[in-house]
Structure formats: C-alpha cells, structure tokens
C-alpha cells in the first residue's frame, strides 16, 4: 500500500487505562490499533486464572473496550491487533465474533496460536531440547517448580498472514511485544523475510510504542517539563516502506514526544545493543533520533541482521504461597524498632520453613514538622510452602499492639484483607524456532501454517571496554539526576537501567563516570552481582544489565520493588561529582 502505515497503541500492560481505546478512536486517523497486555509478570497472573478455569485466561476487559467501537472500526477500515488472547486466544477470538455479530458489523476475526508448548514439554525434552535457563544455564529438570504454563514468543509473520487473508481483528497470545507492530508493517509494505533493515526498524518502532504513554512522558524522569502529564496520550508510529519511522501522538492529547521521551523507551527492558526478535535482530546502537517538528521524532539509521535460531519460552510454576502486610515506625530509633519487629515476625513463624523480609521504606526526618515526616513504613513479606504459617503471621501481627515497638500501629484494613496468594516462579528458556508451531486460524476455521525464517544466525552482544578517564577542572557534588535521565526495567531475574544525557557536551563525562565499578558504588545492593555494561553513543546513553538483582523474576522475589522499576530513579538521587560547566 502507498505511503507510511500509521500504527497507534492503546494498551501498554494488563491494567492500563481502560479508556485508551476510546481515546484512540476519538483521536487522529490511523490504519492499525495495537494493544499490548502481556508481560512476564502478567503471564504469571493469567496462568493462574486459566488453570482455575480453562475457558478463561484471556484479557476479558478487552471485550468491554472493543464493543462500543465495532461499527466505527468497520466503517473506517481500521485493523485491530492485540495479544489479549493470553493463554486462550481461540476463546477470545470467539468472544469477539459474538460481539461483532451482535453489532451487525462487517468484520472478520482471526487468531494466532502455537505459542503454548506446555502440552509438548515432555516431547520436546525427549527430542533433545533441554530448555535450560537463560540466566543460569541449568536444565529444566533442576527447577523447583512443576510447570503449569510454557509459552514461546512468536514473531510477526502470523499477524501479517492474518491481515493478508482479510482479518480485521487479530487476536494473539504470546507474540513478542514488537511483533504487534512488525506484523502490520510487513503486511502493509509487502516486505520480504530478508528485508532485515526494514523489519528491524519496525521492531524498534514496536518497542517504542508497545508501552503506551512511556513514549509520551509517562514514567519519564523529566516529567516536570511535560505538558498534560496527568494523562499522557498514547503514541503513534508512522513507518515508511524503507523503515524510516516517525514517532508522534494524537494531537490535543496530553504528554509530549521528544528525543528524550523516545530515548527513555528505547533503553527500557533491553539486554544490550542487539534486540532479538523471532523475525530479525535489530541493532539499537545504530538508531539515530531527531526532532523534526512538535511531537514528531524521526528514527533513522536502523539496521538489522538475521534473527536468532532460537526463541524465548516463558515457563511458570507455583512454588508455594506468599503474603504481605504493613505497619509503621515513627520517630527515633527506627533501625532498632525494625529489628524488634523482625524478631517478633520470626517468632510468629515459629520455625516454619519460610522466607521472611522485613524492610523499612523511607527515612524519618530529623526535625519533623508533621507526624508523617517522622514515619517509615515497615513492610513484612513472607513466603512458605503452605498457607498456615503465613496466616499465623498476619494474625499474630494484629496481636502486637501492646507488646511491640513504641508508637506501634498497622494498616488495619490492609492487614484484615491480607490472605496468602500463590507464589509463581519464572523460568526463561530458549527453544529452536523450528520446534515451535505458529498457526493462523481464520474465522472460517481454515489454518495458515507460518514457517520460521530460513536465514538465521547466532547473535552476540558487543562488549564495551571501560571508557577513558575524563578529568574536569572543577566539580560540584550533586545528584546524578540533575544532569542525567534514567529508565529502568526488568527481564526475568535481571534488572536493566539506561542513563543518558540530553547535552552532547555531557556525554564524555557520563561515559567516563559510569563504569561498572561506579555502578556498584552507587547501588550497594548490586555489589556482588554480574554487571554488563553497554554504550549507545547515538543516544548518549550508558546501559547496564544487573544479572540476578530480581532473583528469578518479579513474581517470586521478595524485593519491595519486585520488578526494578525505580532503580533508575534511585541512581539519579545518588550524589556524584559533576563538572561545573555542565551545571
């Protein structure tokens, strides 16, 4: 088709703004609407719903979002592509068809399946696929959990095939987040499997718009300079046939699209300069950004190479139960008060086989003007194989009012509502793409088999040596965030954080400052971890992967910030020596 394709996001995660599709339909014209609902953390939750009721396991509120707009979607010829199918894309597709029939809309619905490899785990292992952990290299047989979900990450060619066959709504399960954009772009421009530069550009565009308002000022460290940040709008990617892309947003909606807001999403949840997708390997270090107008940032220079021979598989297993409750410590001797609460919590567990974390959140002010300025929240989290010790712990906390720290009080409503929940562990593995089924099912029941890429190569992340020392004439000790932006994310048990500067003159200083050793100083929690460092000169960014900071994943670790979203803001608060000329 002629001209660039305009793809607009309307969901960045399960639980994102329910009104987002209403906003997109009332916004600027687009060719395709995409909704991303899945994440590793989200899959863990959906797997439990599907296990309890196999007819569920998809994102049910997507139906509520979609229903009022079906006539307009049909009239405009807009395509809708979502991964809201979760663990049951066929079930969601059938539910959408019922709504379409009730609305009398002329729309065809297809779904993409094949990502669910749980029924084939024994067969795959017998064929020699060991499904070893991507993080530790250990075989699946060593895992403490018994898998209840195993989903391979599919590429975008199934989506492209569904659109080519006339589908107006395409429901997917676990395709990669970027595939929601790659599929429509490949369909629109009739790209070939070996158009790696163009496919890589679509992957980058998809990565930027997959998290919705992240690209328009949401969660942005420079949020104080973003207009309308109370409700930042959803982004639009305009992708041309050569891969050149413009990131923009609906006119009149909140937020802003700038080089910095786009950079923030580019360095989010990556593992280095090579961004792996089942259809292509995108080279993020080649991407160049330029503002070409208000709320319009152009991406150029993107290059791609063949995809890897394997794709990721996310496995989940219940490994017991967990519970969280909170109380508060006020005034003096906070450290000693938390220590006493920890001892009392341990006694309440009564030698049960359990993990316990008691952490103070916040620091009491030295000369508080309000009671809350002198108060720290104390979070108690515990895990155990059985529910009973955890129930005993919460009940026991409610009996400490007269026998614990001075000023003891709890969040009574939260404590009364606290019940043990299932603890889900995560196991990321790799599987040969040829062992994964990838099938499009059309509304008449016909099936289209999607073959894996015929050209693959094993990629490697480039290594960046420690930078040269850069010594300024004079410095001032200030928070790092006074000069640098940051964005942090998660991939299983690994946390990643990218830090960058808007000022080109600050780049030599930033790359000299941010060594792996300096990161360990800035974040003592990461002192014993493997830290992988990368540079993105075009973005003036330094990127780190902190291996194992999040344990085995956000659904099972005991951190207060389980998926590491605030790591970047913590680093920005640390004091560093900044050259006077940069302040």
C-alpha positions as CSV (number, residue, x, y, z in Angstrom):
1,X,0.0,0.0,0.0
2,X,1.2,3.5,-0.7
3,X,2.6,5.8,2.0
4,X,3.6,5.0,5.6
5,X,1.5,2.9,7.8
6,X,0.2,4.6,10.9
7,X,0.0,2.3,13.9
8,X,-1.3,3.5,17.3
9,X,-1.1,1.9,20.6
10,X,-3.9,1.8,23.1
11,X,-2.6,-0.5,25.9
12,X,0.8,-1.0,27.4
13,X,0.0,-3.6,30.0
14,X,-2.8,-5.6,31.7
15,X,-4.5,-2.9,33.8
16,X,-3.6,0.1,31.6
17,X,-6.2,2.9,31.1
18,X,-9.5,1.3,30.2
19,X,-10.4,4.5,28.3
20,X,-7.4,4.3,26.0
21,X,-9.3,2.7,23.1
22,X,-12.0,5.4,23.4
23,X,-9.2,8.0,23.3
24,X,-7.6,6.4,20.2
25,X,-10.9,6.2,18.4
26,X,-11.6,9.9,19.1
27,X,-8.0,10.8,18.1
28,X,-6.2,11.2,14.8
29,X,-6.9,8.7,12.0
30,X,-4.7,5.6,12.0
31,X,-4.5,2.4,10.0
32,X,-3.9,-0.1,12.8
33,X,-4.6,-0.1,16.5
34,X,-2.5,-2.4,18.7
35,X,-3.0,-3.4,22.3
36,X,-0.2,-4.9,24.3
37,X,-1.5,-6.6,27.5
38,X,1.2,-9.2,28.3
39,X,4.4,-9.1,30.3
40,X,6.3,-11.8,32.1
41,X,4.8,-10.7,35.4
42,X,1.3,-10.6,33.8
43,X,1.6,-14.0,32.3
44,X,2.2,-15.4,35.8
45,X,-1.2,-14.0,36.9
46,X,-3.1,-15.0,33.8
47,X,-1.7,-18.6,34.0
48,X,-3.5,-18.9,37.4
49,X,-6.8,-17.8,36.0
50,X,-6.5,-20.2,33.1
51,X,-5.5,-23.1,35.4
52,X,-8.6,-22.5,37.5
53,X,-10.9,-22.1,34.5
54,X,-9.6,-23.2,31.1
55,X,-12.3,-21.2,29.3
56,X,-10.7,-18.0,30.7
57,X,-7.1,-17.0,30.6
58,X,-7.5,-14.1,28.2
59,X,-7.9,-10.3,29.0
60,X,-11.7,-10.1,29.5
61,X,-12.0,-6.3,29.7
62,X,-10.6,-6.0,26.1
63,X,-14.2,-7.0,25.1
64,X,-15.6,-4.1,27.1
65,X,-13.1,-1.8,25.4
66,X,-13.8,-3.0,21.9
67,X,-17.6,-3.5,21.9
68,X,-18.8,0.1,21.5
69,X,-16.4,0.8,18.7
70,X,-17.1,-2.2,16.4
71,X,-19.3,-0.2,13.9
72,X,-16.8,2.6,13.6
73,X,-13.8,0.2,13.2
74,X,-15.7,-1.5,10.4
75,X,-16.7,1.8,8.7
76,X,-13.1,3.2,8.9
77,X,-11.4,0.0,7.8
78,X,-9.1,0.1,10.8
79,X,-7.4,-3.1,11.8
80,X,-7.0,-4.1,15.4
81,X,-4.2,-6.4,16.6
82,X,-3.8,-7.4,20.3
83,X,-2.1,-10.0,22.4
84,X,-5.0,-10.0,24.8
85,X,-5.6,-13.7,24.0
86,X,-3.1,-14.6,26.7
87,X,-3.5,-18.3,27.3
88,X,-6.7,-18.7,25.3
89,X,-6.6,-16.7,22.0
90,X,-9.2,-19.0,20.4
91,X,-11.6,-18.3,23.3
92,X,-11.1,-14.5,23.0
93,X,-11.5,-14.6,19.2
94,X,-14.8,-16.4,19.5
95,X,-16.0,-13.9,22.1
96,X,-15.1,-11.1,19.7
97,X,-17.0,-12.8,16.9
98,X,-20.1,-12.9,19.1
99,X,-19.8,-9.2,19.7
100,X,-19.3,-8.5,16.0
101,X,-22.5,-10.5,15.2
102,X,-24.5,-8.6,17.8
103,X,-23.3,-5.3,16.5
104,X,-24.0,-6.3,12.9
105,X,-20.5,-5.1,11.9
106,X,-18.8,-6.4,8.8
107,X,-15.6,-7.6,10.5
108,X,-13.5,-10.7,10.2
109,X,-11.7,-12.1,13.3
110,X,-8.6,-14.4,13.3
111,X,-6.3,-15.6,16.0
112,X,-2.7,-16.7,16.2
113,X,-1.8,-19.8,18.1
114,X,1.1,-22.2,18.6
115,X,2.9,-20.3,21.4
116,X,1.5,-22.7,24.1
117,X,4.1,-25.5,24.3
118,X,3.1,-26.8,27.7
119,X,1.4,-30.0,26.3
120,X,4.6,-30.8,24.4
121,X,7.2,-30.3,27.1
122,X,8.0,-34.0,27.6
123,X,8.1,-34.5,23.8
124,X,10.4,-31.5,23.3
125,X,12.8,-32.7,26.0
126,X,12.8,-36.2,24.6
127,X,13.8,-34.7,21.3
128,X,16.8,-33.1,22.9
129,X,15.6,-29.6,23.7
130,X,16.8,-29.2,27.3
131,X,15.0,-25.8,27.9
132,X,17.9,-24.7,30.0
133,X,17.5,-21.5,32.0
134,X,18.7,-18.4,30.0
135,X,20.0,-16.9,33.2
136,X,21.8,-19.9,34.9
137,X,22.2,-22.5,32.2
138,X,20.7,-25.1,34.5
139,X,18.5,-27.8,32.9
140,X,14.7,-27.6,33.3
141,X,14.9,-30.8,35.4
142,X,16.7,-28.9,38.2
143,X,13.8,-26.4,38.6
144,X,12.0,-26.4,41.9
145,X,8.6,-25.9,40.2
146,X,6.4,-28.1,38.1
147,X,5.4,-26.0,35.0
148,X,1.8,-25.0,34.6
149,X,2.4,-22.7,31.7
150,X,5.0,-22.6,28.9
151,X,4.7,-20.1,26.1
152,X,7.1,-19.5,23.3
153,X,7.5,-16.0,21.9
154,X,6.2,-15.8,18.3
155,X,7.1,-13.3,15.6
156,X,5.0,-11.0,13.4
157,X,4.6,-13.1,10.2
158,X,1.5,-14.8,11.6
159,X,-0.1,-11.4,12.1
160,X,0.9,-10.3,8.6
161,X,-0.6,-13.5,7.2
162,X,-3.9,-13.0,9.0
163,X,-4.2,-9.4,7.7
164,X,-3.3,-10.5,4.2
165,X,-6.1,-13.1,4.4
166,X,-8.6,-10.3,5.2
167,X,-8.7,-10.3,9.0
168,X,-9.9,-7.1,10.6
169,X,-9.2,-8.1,14.2
170,X,-6.2,-10.3,15.0
171,X,-6.1,-11.9,18.5
172,X,-2.7,-13.2,19.6
173,X,-1.3,-15.0,22.6
174,X,2.4,-14.7,23.5
175,X,3.8,-12.9,20.4
176,X,6.7,-10.6,21.2
177,X,5.6,-7.1,22.1
178,X,7.2,-5.7,19.0
179,X,5.5,-8.3,16.7
180,X,2.2,-6.4,17.2
181,X,3.9,-3.6,15.1
182,X,6.1,-5.8,12.8
183,X,3.2,-7.8,11.5
184,X,1.1,-4.9,10.3
185,X,4.1,-3.1,8.9
186,X,5.3,-6.2,6.9
187,X,1.7,-6.7,5.6
188,X,1.3,-3.1,4.6
189,X,4.6,-2.7,2.8
190,X,4.8,-6.3,1.5
191,X,8.2,-6.8,2.9
192,X,10.1,-10.0,2.3
193,X,11.5,-12.2,5.1
194,X,15.1,-10.9,4.3
195,X,14.3,-7.2,4.4
196,X,16.2,-7.1,7.7
197,X,16.8,-3.4,7.9
198,X,13.1,-2.6,7.4
199,X,12.0,-5.3,9.8
200,X,14.5,-4.1,12.4
201,X,13.1,-0.6,12.0
202,X,9.6,-2.0,12.7
203,X,10.9,-3.8,15.8
204,X,12.4,-0.6,17.1
205,X,9.1,1.3,16.4
206,X,7.2,-1.5,18.1
207,X,9.4,-1.4,21.1
208,X,8.9,2.3,21.5
209,X,5.1,2.3,21.2
210,X,4.4,-1.1,23.0
211,X,4.3,0.6,26.4
212,X,1.9,3.3,25.5
213,X,2.4,6.6,27.4
214,X,6.0,5.6,28.2
215,X,6.9,7.3,24.9
216,X,4.9,10.4,25.6
217,X,6.1,11.3,29.0
218,X,4.8,8.6,31.3
219,X,7.3,7.4,33.9
220,X,9.8,9.9,32.4
221,X,12.4,11.3,34.7
222,X,11.9,14.7,33.1
223,X,8.1,14.6,33.8
224,X,8.1,18.2,35.3
225,X,8.7,19.6,31.8
226,X,6.0,17.5,30.1
227,X,2.6,19.2,29.4
228,X,-0.5,17.3,30.2
229,X,1.4,14.7,32.1
230,X,-1.7,14.0,34.3
231,X,-2.9,11.9,31.4
232,X,-0.2,11.4,28.8
233,X,-1.6,10.3,25.5
234,X,-0.8,7.1,23.5
235,X,1.9,7.1,20.8
236,X,1.6,6.6,17.0
237,X,4.3,5.2,14.8
238,X,4.4,6.2,11.1
239,X,6.5,3.6,9.4
240,X,7.6,4.1,5.8
241,X,8.5,1.4,3.3
242,X,12.2,1.9,3.8
243,X,11.8,1.6,7.6
244,X,12.2,5.3,8.3
245,X,9.8,6.0,11.2
246,X,8.3,9.0,12.9
247,X,7.0,8.6,16.5
248,X,4.2,11.0,17.3
249,X,0.9,11.1,19.2
250,X,-2.7,12.1,18.8
251,X,-3.0,15.9,18.5
252,X,-4.6,17.5,21.5
253,X,-3.8,14.6,23.9
254,X,-1.6,15.0,26.9
255,X,2.1,14.4,27.1
256,X,4.8,15.1,24.5
257,X,7.0,13.2,22.1
258,X,10.7,14.3,22.3
259,X,14.1,12.8,21.7
260,X,14.3,12.2,25.5
261,X,10.9,10.5,25.9
262,X,11.7,8.2,23.0
263,X,15.2,7.5,24.3
264,X,13.6,6.6,27.6
265,X,11.6,3.8,26.0
266,X,14.5,2.7,23.7
267,X,16.7,1.8,26.7
268,X,13.8,0.2,28.6
269,X,13.8,-3.6,29.2
270,X,16.7,-4.4,26.8
271,X,19.7,-6.7,27.3
272,X,22.1,-4.7,25.1
273,X,22.5,-3.2,21.7
274,X,21.2,-6.4,19.9
275,X,17.5,-6.6,20.3
276,X,16.4,-10.1,19.4
277,X,13.1,-10.9,17.8
278,X,12.0,-14.1,16.0
279,X,12.0,-12.2,12.7
280,X,15.1,-10.1,12.9
281,X,17.9,-8.9,15.1
282,X,17.7,-5.1,15.5
283,X,20.9,-3.1,16.1
284,X,19.8,-0.5,18.6
285,X,23.2,1.2,18.6
286,X,22.7,2.3,15.0
287,X,19.4,4.1,15.7
288,X,19.5,7.9,15.4
289,X,16.8,10.2,16.7
290,X,16.0,13.8,15.6
291,X,13.1,16.1,16.3
292,X,11.5,17.1,13.0
293,X,8.6,19.0,14.5
294,X,6.4,19.4,17.6
295,X,5.7,15.9,18.9
296,X,7.5,14.3,16.0
297,X,10.7,12.4,16.4
298,X,12.3,10.6,13.4
299,X,14.1,7.3,13.8
300,X,16.7,6.6,11.1
301,X,19.8,4.5,10.5
302,X,18.3,1.4,12.0
303,X,20.0,-1.8,10.7
304,X,19.0,-5.4,11.1
305,X,20.6,-8.8,10.6
306,X,19.1,-12.3,10.5
307,X,17.1,-13.5,13.6
308,X,18.5,-15.9,16.1
309,X,17.9,-19.7,15.6
310,X,16.0,-19.8,18.9
311,X,13.1,-18.1,20.5
312,X,12.3,-17.4,24.2
313,X,10.0,-19.6,26.2
314,X,8.4,-18.4,29.4
315,X,7.6,-21.1,31.9
316,X,5.7,-20.6,35.1
317,X,5.2,-22.9,38.1
318,X,3.5,-22.4,41.6
319,X,6.1,-22.8,44.3
320,X,4.0,-22.2,47.4
321,X,2.4,-19.1,48.9
322,X,3.2,-15.5,49.9
323,X,1.7,-12.7,51.9
324,X,2.4,-9.0,52.6
325,X,1.4,-6.8,55.4
326,X,2.5,-3.4,56.6
327,X,2.9,-1.5,59.8
328,X,4.7,1.8,60.8
329,X,7.6,3.0,62.9
330,X,7.7,6.6,63.9
331,X,10.3,9.0,65.4
332,X,13.6,7.9,66.9
333,X,15.5,4.6,66.8
334,X,13.9,3.4,63.5
335,X,16.6,0.8,62.9
336,X,16.2,-0.7,66.3
337,X,12.4,-0.7,66.0
338,X,12.6,-2.5,62.7
339,X,15.0,-5.1,64.2
340,X,12.5,-5.8,67.0
341,X,9.6,-6.2,64.6
342,X,11.8,-8.6,62.5
343,X,12.5,-10.7,65.7
344,X,8.8,-10.8,66.5
345,X,7.8,-11.8,63.0
346,X,10.4,-14.6,63.1
347,X,8.9,-15.8,66.3
348,X,5.4,-15.8,64.9
349,X,6.5,-18.0,62.0
350,X,7.7,-20.4,64.8
351,X,10.5,-22.2,62.9
352,X,8.3,-22.8,59.9
353,X,10.2,-23.3,56.6
354,X,9.6,-19.8,55.3
355,X,11.4,-16.8,53.8
356,X,10.9,-13.5,55.5
357,X,11.7,-10.0,54.6
358,X,11.1,-7.0,56.9
359,X,12.1,-3.7,55.3
360,X,11.7,-0.1,56.3
361,X,10.6,2.1,53.5
362,X,11.5,5.7,53.9
363,X,13.6,7.7,56.4
364,X,12.3,9.7,59.3
365,X,13.1,13.4,59.2
366,X,15.5,14.8,61.8
367,X,13.2,17.7,62.8
368,X,9.7,16.6,61.5
369,X,7.0,19.2,61.1
370,X,4.3,16.6,60.7
371,X,3.9,13.1,62.2
372,X,4.2,11.6,58.7
373,X,7.5,13.2,58.2
374,X,8.8,11.1,61.1
375,X,7.2,7.9,59.9
376,X,8.6,4.9,58.0
377,X,6.5,2.1,56.6
378,X,7.6,-1.3,57.6
379,X,6.8,-4.0,55.1
380,X,6.6,-7.6,56.2
381,X,6.7,-10.2,53.3
382,X,6.9,-13.9,53.9
383,X,6.7,-17.0,51.7
384,X,6.1,-20.6,52.6
385,X,5.2,-23.9,51.0
386,X,1.9,-24.0,53.0
387,X,-0.6,-21.3,53.8
388,X,-0.9,-21.9,57.5
389,X,2.3,-20.2,58.7
390,X,1.5,-17.1,56.7
391,X,-2.0,-16.9,58.1
392,X,-0.5,-17.3,61.6
393,X,2.0,-14.4,60.9
394,X,-0.7,-11.9,59.8
395,X,-3.0,-12.8,62.7
396,X,0.0,-12.5,65.1
397,X,0.9,-9.1,63.8
398,X,-2.5,-7.9,64.9
399,X,-1.8,-9.1,68.4
400,X,1.4,-7.0,68.9
401,X,-0.3,-3.6,69.7
402,X,0.6,-3.8,73.4
403,X,3.9,-5.7,73.2
404,X,5.9,-4.3,70.3
405,X,7.6,-1.0,69.5
406,X,6.5,2.3,71.0
407,X,4.0,4.0,68.7
408,X,3.0,0.7,67.1
409,X,0.2,0.9,64.6
410,X,-0.7,-1.1,61.4
411,X,-2.6,-0.5,58.2
412,X,-5.6,-2.3,59.7
413,X,-7.7,-2.5,56.6
414,X,-4.8,-4.0,54.6
415,X,-3.9,-6.5,57.4
416,X,-7.5,-7.7,57.6
417,X,-7.7,-8.1,53.9
418,X,-4.3,-9.9,53.6
419,X,-4.6,-13.5,52.6
420,X,-1.9,-15.8,51.3
421,X,-1.7,-15.8,47.5
422,X,0.0,-18.3,45.2
423,X,3.7,-17.7,44.6
424,X,4.7,-18.2,41.0
425,X,8.2,-18.8,39.8
426,X,9.5,-17.9,36.4
427,X,11.9,-19.9,34.2
428,X,13.1,-18.3,30.9
429,X,14.4,-20.8,28.3
430,X,15.4,-20.9,24.7
431,X,13.8,-23.3,22.1
432,X,14.7,-23.8,18.4
433,X,12.2,-21.8,16.3
434,X,11.7,-24.9,14.2
435,X,10.2,-26.7,17.2
436,X,7.5,-24.1,17.7
437,X,4.2,-24.2,15.9
438,X,3.0,-20.9,14.5
439,X,-0.5,-21.0,13.1
440,X,-3.2,-18.5,12.0
441,X,-6.8,-19.6,12.4
442,X,-9.3,-17.6,10.3
443,X,-12.9,-17.1,11.0
444,X,-14.0,-20.0,8.7
445,X,-11.7,-22.4,10.6
446,X,-9.0,-22.6,7.9
447,X,-5.5,-22.6,9.1
448,X,-2.3,-21.0,7.8
449,X,1.0,-22.5,8.8
450,X,3.7,-19.9,9.3
451,X,7.2,-21.2,8.6
452,X,10.2,-19.9,10.6
453,X,12.8,-17.7,9.0
454,X,15.0,-19.7,6.6
455,X,18.0,-17.4,7.3
456,X,19.2,-17.3,10.9
457,X,22.4,-16.5,12.8
458,X,23.5,-16.7,16.4
459,X,23.9,-13.1,17.6
460,X,26.2,-11.8,20.2
461,X,26.1,-8.6,22.3
462,X,29.0,-6.3,21.6
463,X,31.3,-5.7,24.5
464,X,32.2,-2.2,25.5
465,X,35.5,-1.7,27.4
466,X,35.7,0.6,30.3
467,X,35.8,4.2,29.0
468,X,38.8,6.6,29.1
469,X,39.2,8.7,32.2
470,X,37.9,12.2,31.8
471,X,39.1,14.7,34.4
472,X,37.2,18.1,34.6
473,X,38.9,21.2,36.0
474,X,36.4,21.7,38.9
475,X,33.3,19.8,40.1
476,X,30.4,20.1,42.4
477,X,28.7,17.2,44.3
478,X,25.1,17.0,43.2
479,X,22.5,14.3,42.5
480,X,23.2,12.5,39.2
481,X,19.7,13.2,38.1
482,X,20.4,16.9,37.9
483,X,22.3,16.1,34.7
484,X,21.1,12.7,33.5
485,X,17.9,10.9,32.8
486,X,17.3,7.3,33.6
487,X,14.8,4.5,32.8
488,X,14.9,1.0,34.4
489,X,13.0,-2.2,33.7
490,X,13.1,-6.0,34.1
491,X,13.7,-9.1,32.1
492,X,13.0,-12.1,34.4
493,X,15.6,-12.0,37.2
494,X,17.7,-9.3,35.5
495,X,17.2,-5.6,36.0
496,X,18.3,-3.2,33.4
497,X,18.9,0.5,33.6
498,X,19.8,3.1,30.9
499,X,21.2,6.5,31.8
500,X,21.6,9.3,29.3
501,X,22.2,13.0,28.9
502,X,20.5,15.5,26.6
503,X,23.5,17.7,26.4
504,X,26.1,16.5,23.9
505,X,28.9,18.2,26.0
506,X,28.0,16.0,28.9
507,X,28.4,12.7,27.1
508,X,32.2,12.3,27.6
509,X,31.8,12.9,31.3
510,X,28.8,10.5,31.7
511,X,30.5,7.6,29.9
512,X,33.7,8.2,31.9
513,X,31.8,8.3,35.2
514,X,29.5,5.3,34.7
515,X,31.8,2.3,34.9
516,X,30.6,-1.0,36.3
517,X,32.6,-0.3,39.4
518,X,31.0,3.1,39.9
519,X,27.5,1.5,39.5
520,X,28.4,-0.9,42.3
521,X,29.3,2.1,44.5
522,X,26.1,3.9,43.6
523,X,24.0,0.8,44.2
524,X,25.4,-1.4,47.0
525,X,22.6,-3.9,46.5
526,X,24.3,-4.8,43.2
527,X,27.8,-5.2,44.7
528,X,28.0,-8.9,44.3
529,X,26.2,-9.2,41.0
530,X,27.5,-9.6,37.5
531,X,27.1,-6.3,35.8
532,X,27.1,-6.0,32.0
533,X,27.8,-2.5,30.6
534,X,27.0,-1.2,27.1
535,X,27.3,2.2,25.4
536,X,24.9,3.8,22.9
537,X,26.8,6.9,21.6
538,X,24.0,7.9,19.2
539,X,21.7,8.2,22.3
540,X,24.4,9.5,24.6
541,X,23.5,6.6,26.9
542,X,25.2,4.1,29.1
543,X,23.2,0.9,29.8
544,X,23.7,-1.8,32.4
545,X,22.2,-5.2,33.0
546,X,22.3,-6.2,36.6
547,X,22.1,-10.0,36.5
548,X,20.1,-11.6,39.3
549,X,19.0,-8.4,41.1
550,X,15.4,-9.5,40.8
551,X,16.0,-13.1,41.9
552,X,14.3,-15.4,39.5
553,X,11.7,-12.8,38.5
554,X,9.2,-10.3,39.7
555,X,6.5,-12.8,40.5
556,X,8.7,-14.6,43.1
557,X,11.3,-12.3,44.7
558,X,10.8,-10.5,48.0
559,X,12.1,-7.0,47.0
560,X,9.8,-4.1,47.8
561,X,10.3,-3.0,44.1
562,X,9.9,-6.5,42.7
563,X,10.4,-5.6,39.0
564,X,13.1,-2.9,39.5
565,X,11.1,0.0,38.1
566,X,12.6,2.5,40.5
567,X,16.2,1.5,40.1
568,X,16.9,4.4,37.7
569,X,15.3,7.0,40.0
570,X,17.4,5.7,42.9
571,X,20.6,6.1,40.9
572,X,19.6,9.6,39.9
573,X,19.3,10.5,43.6
574,X,22.8,9.5,44.4
575,X,25.5,12.2,44.7
576,X,28.3,12.3,42.1
577,X,31.0,14.9,41.2
578,X,29.6,16.8,38.2
579,X,31.8,19.3,36.2
580,X,30.8,22.9,37.0
581,X,30.4,23.7,33.3
582,X,27.6,21.1,33.0
583,X,25.5,22.5,35.8
